[in-house]
Amino acid sequence: MGSRSRGGSGRCLLIPLLLLSLLSLHCSPVRVSAAGGGEPYVGVTIGTAVTNLLSPSDLADFLRAQHITRVRLYDADPRPLSALASSGGVRAIVGVPNDELLALGSSPATATAWVARRVLPFAGVNSTTPNIISAIAVGDEVPTALPSALPVLLPAIRSLAAALAAANLSSIPVSTPLPFSVVLDPFPPSQAFFNQSLAKSFVAPLLAHLANTSAPLMLNLYPYYSLMQSNGVIPLDNALFRPLPPSLEMVDPNTLLHYTNVFDAMLDAVRVAVRNLNVTGGGGVPILVTETGWPSYGDRRAEPYATKDNADAYNSNLIKHVLEDKPGTPMAPGAAAQSSAYIYELFNEDLRPGPVSEANWGLFYGNGTPVYLLHVSGADGFLANDTTDRTFCVAADDADEKAVQAAMDWACGPGRADCTAIQPGQGCYMPNDVRSHASYAFDAYYQSQGRASGSCYFQGAGMVTTTDPSPGEHSPPASTVTVERAAVLVWIGWVDGPFRFGRRTPRACKKESSVPFRACHDNCLFPGSKQLGNDTKWGSADNTTTPTSDAMGSAIWRLRTGRENGFFLFLQLLLSIAVVIVSNSNFWT
């Protein structure tokens, strides 16, 4: 687990070029088949560096509810495999961690024992055992993550393949996920080649073995890192599978092939690098993308593209690209050549060290609530948290504030949007700034127009988003409210009326107040918002919560429901005020 990394060499950039020469030769299409045969699919990877990770049985139920039938595990732990086998319908790639390579690569007997212990119980060897293992991934990005283990990597692959063959399980392919950084000069794709220090000594014999055993070439591909490393040369839309005008599409000057997205260009770069090695049968080895994805949160300065909207766009469009469009690539067109892919990753691994984005690649938090909702309508129910009908209109990040103000005035005036909620004292008045108020007004107008095309333009001041902009959806967990501050809110609510403790905007919710944002704004729902049916909010930078005391919990509960008996509430109120006065000498400031 700790060896996984998604960085790339600064040399591995996809640089979009305009057509340089109309006289260049056109390369013949590469003939390949979908990895593993059959229809292309999308799966998810499952890491375990997660606080309060779902139990194996709950995980199996969760996968079934989300219509996820393909997963990649980073080890071969029998507990989740047993749970998946019991639930049925899921196929899993199991992994060999990097720290086990030495033993497996040095001893065929150890590989045989590993297969007997980790694979046979879940490989359908007889009518009483389930068949859920689809492939074995030996190591993970070994050339960059653990280069000292490279000499034993191919022997480990061969030993495991031999052990499977001896057990009549040759149908289970064995391969190793490589980082895309092993490919140099990947754009234009026609000039790509493998790192020369690895090409003949490792990649060529690996490809020969994969061809002989009908196993795929496993690769981890991340257009996100190509975008980050391109210094603004790659258009964001090109990395997110969004259409570009023909003049802005990437064009390979040697083949005249147009690339509408970075993902396909990366795949074709790998195909060219494989072809250049002239390995017998290597050109027919299918590519299986064992990791790809987009982070939903990161350091604002260092990782500006790590946002929920971008993560939603990339993963939603990837799913559509693979499952619905099935175009293959410009160099290997058609559904038969479409590579299957695993989205990195199912859960945010909040325990992973590194940059902020490292902990924010997941589609869900560890407790199963979505980090964001995807546009996956029509993908045969895959990932059931569909949000095709959940769009909002907010103020564009790069719009001039005067333009935003003018647009808001129009929306609330001639546009006849209901802007009552952003008036002083109302639920969405705070934070009291132009962009926050304009976002509410824009969404009110957008929803009133039935989310019609063009109703979120506002002369460029508005933009459509699939992330719920309601303040309560993005604020810190309510458990961060301190006992003293919770008591203050209870006291203010009682002064206004002892039987009205529901979600309100108390007078303590002013801009300079230290009362937690969410306590003040849980009642602010944008017109396009829908209740999710649970109290767990999603949208914060992480999913950790602070344990609450009984006193704190009851205070927060009263704020949310207002169902306390009046007499006992009054007694608790007096006690709360006493606690506050004693414990916080700055109560009245």
Summary of the structure (lengths in Angstrom):
residues: 589
radius of gyration: 27.3
end to end distance: 49.2
largest distance: 88.4
contacts: 1961
relative contact order: 0.10
helix: 40%
strand: 11%
